[in-house]
Amino acid sequence: MEKKFTLRKLIITIITFVVSIAFLLPFIWMLSTSFKIEADVFKFPVEWIPTRWNGLENFKEVWLGQYPFALYYWNSIKVTVITTVISVTVSAMAAYGFSKVNFPAGKFLFLIVLTTFMVPQQSILVPQFILYRYLGLFDSHFGLILLGSFSVLGTFMLRQFFMGIHSDYIDAAKIDGAGHFRIFWSIALPIVRPAIATYAILRFIWTWNDYQNPLIFLRTDGLYTIQLAMQKFTSLNGEFYSLIMAAAVSAILPLVIVFIIGQKQVIEGIAMGGVKG
């Protein structure tokens, strides 16, 4: 029985390894291509390790060439970081309120919040566009930040973790004279920190990769984010795949860094979600 279990575990491990390699191959090819000269990009068989390195020139052309890649990079960092901070703060406070604060019609209001999640975002783009034009928020980073600062999914996700906090902690803090804000900041927030970090990483990734909202709500070239910049850069350098891959590697670098830094918190967040009591 033990040998059968070991064999099964070995087979699953091998399958998982093969699938992982299949998922990693496009990324490895992109990274390898970003360091090649253009003549070696489609060379067959594929040279996973370039024989003629041209990475410095490729990345220099991307960052210091005629195309203002650094400006678009900075725009994305600014929009993404501010949006993530606001969204995490608002979602955490709303989640705590819906889970630990008893007020009239609280469950009904939460149901209304969940109902808005069922409305496809594409169906409200036109009303949002008209409203933004009327309020003067169109073609601005501030308007773009507002679009991602309030998340139903974030509120729902964090509420589930706040509900896992035992009420004895809250009651003891109230007896000691702590208000809801003190309880939220000093007791509840540290307990669900892994969940907060998990949602912050997800929000960062979603905002960084967002293409639809910048495409619709931005018109000035100097306000473009990295996703619009990648599309424009590709259209201008469509025949130079080494430059496109160098730009793509630069575009995903912040996502890789954020995930590496926060992966421990993500694992703890998954563990928190799987353990009750």
N, C-alpha and C positions, 0 to 999 in steps of 0.2 A: 504493500500500500504506500509505503514511504517512497519507494523507488518510482512508483507511478506518479506520485505527486511531484517528485523532483524532476522527472522527465517532462511533465506538463509545464512546470515552471520554466524549464530550460527552453522549451518550444515557444512559449509566450515571450520570453526575453529576446529570443532570436527574431521573432516576428516584429516585436516592438523596435528592435534595433534597425531592421531593414526599412520599416516604415519611417523611422526618424531620419535615416540617411536620405530617403526619397524626398522628404520635406526639406532637408537641408541643401540638397543639390542645387536648386535655383539660386539660393543665397550664396553658396560657394562659387558658382559660375559668375554671378554678378560681381562678387569681390575680386575674383581672379581677373575678370575682363577689365575692371577699372584700372588695373596695373599693366595692361598690355598695350602694345602699339596696335593701330587699327587693322593692319594687315594680318595680325594673328588672332583676331577675335573669333572668326569662323573657321579657323584652321582645324582640319580633321586628321587624326583623332584629336580630341580636345586636350589642350594643354592646361591642366588644372594649376600647375605652377608655371608662370610665364618664363620663357627662356630669354625674351628681350623685354626688359622692364622699362615702362614708360609712365609709371604711377605719378611721379613728381610733376611731370609736365601736364598730365591729365587733370590732376587736382588743382594745379596752378591755373590752368585755363578756366576751370569751373569757378574758382573763388576770386581770381584776380584778372579774369578776362573782361571783355566788353560787357558781358551780361552781369547785372548787379545781384549776384547770387547771395552775397553776404547780407544785403538789405532784406531780401525776402526771408532769409534764415532768421534774422533778428525779429522780423514781424511775427513769424510763427512762434518763436520762443516767448515773445511778449504776450501774444494772445493766448497761447496754450497755458502758460504758467498762471496768469491772472484768472483765466477761466477755471482752471483746476482748483485754485485756492478758494474762489468764491463758491463754486459748485459744491466742494467738499464741506465748506462751512455751512452753507444753507441746507444741504441735504442732511448733515449730521444734526443740526438744530431741529429741523422739521421731523426727522426720525425720532429724536428723543421726545419731542412734544407729542407725537402720535402714539408713542409706546409707554411713556411714563407720566404724562400729565393728564389728569382726568378733567375734562371740560365738556360742556354740553355739545351734543352732536359731533363728538370727536370721531367716532367710527364712521358716521355719515360723510363727514368732510374728507376722511381718508379714502372712502369709497369713490368720492368725486375725483380726488387726485388720481387714483388708479384708473378711473374711466378715461381720463385725458391721455393715458398711455396707449389706449386702444385706437386713438385717432392717428392715422398715418400722417407723418410729417409733411409729405408731399401735398396733402389735401389742404394744408393751411399756409402754404408758401405764398399764395397770392394775397390773402389778407395780411400776412406778416409784411410783405413787400409794400403794400399800400400804407399800412400803419407806420412803418419805418420812414417812408417818404414824408408822411404827414408830420411826424415827430422830429424830423431832421436827423435821424440816426442812420440813414442810408449812407453807404460809402464811408464808413468809419470803423475803426477797431473797437470803439466802445459799443457800438451796436452789435458787432460780431461777438463780443464777449458776453453781452446780455443773452444772446441766443443759447449759449451753452452753460449759463450759470445756474440754471434751475433744471433739475433732473428728477423725473418721477421714478425712474429706475434706481437712482442713487438713494432716494428717500425710502423706497420700498426695501431695498437691499440692506441698508443700515438699520432700518426699523426692526428687521428680523433679529439682528444681533443685539440691539438694545433690549428687546423683549427677553433675551436670554439672561439678562442681569437680574439677579434675585432681588425681590422687593425689599428684603431685610436691609440691604445696603442703603436704599433710598430712605426707608423709614428711620433708620438710625441717624442718618445725616439730618433729616428733618427735626428729629428730637434735639439734636445739637444746635439747631437754629440755622442750618444752611438753607438757602433758597434754591430754586430750581437751577439758576445759572451756575451757582457754586457746585451743586451736585453734578450738573452736566460737565463742567470743566474739570473738576478735581476727582470725580469718582467714575462716572459713566464713560467719559472719553478715554481715559487710560485703559479701561478694561477692554474696550472694543478697538483699540489702536490698530491691531492687525487688519480688521475689517476696513477701517478708515484708509489705511495704506493701500489696501487692495483696490478700493474704489478710486483712490487718487491716481493710481497707476492706470486703471481702465479709462478714467476721464482724460488723463493726459494723452493716452494713445488715441482715443476717439477724436479729441480736439485737434491733435497734430495731424491726423489722417483725414480730417474733414475736407472734402472737396466741394460739396454741394453749396453750403452756406457762403463761403468766400466767393464762389462763382456767381451767385445771385446777388449778394449784398455788397460786393466791392466792385468799383469801376476804375478807380485811380490805380495806375500801374505801381506807384510807389507804396501802396498799401497791400499789395498781393502777399499771400502766405506761400509757404514752400510748395504746397500741392499745386497751386496755380502756376507757380514758377517752374515746376517740373514739366508741366504740360507745355508751357511756352518754350522752355529750354529744349524740349524734345522736338518741337516743331521747327526750331531754328537749327538744330544739330541732328536731325533725324538720320543722317547717313553716317554719323560718328558714334558708334555704339560704345566705344571705350569712354568717351566723354559723358554719355548718358548714364552709363553704369557708375562712373565716378560721382556724378551728381546724385544718383540714387543711393549710393553708399553714404554719402554725406547727409542725405535726407533722413535715413533710418537710424543714424548713429545716436541721436538723443533717445530714441525708443529703446535701443539696446542698453544704453547706460542706465536709464531709469529702471528698466526691468532687472538688471544685474544688482543695482543698489537695493531694490525693494523686493527681491524674490523671497527672502526670508520671511518678510511680513506677509507676502501672498500665501506662502505655505502655512503659516500660523493662522491666517484667515480661513483657509480651507479646513484646517483642523478644528477651528472654532465652530464652523458651520456643520461639521460632522459629529460633534460631541455635544450632547445635551445633558442637563442636570447639574 
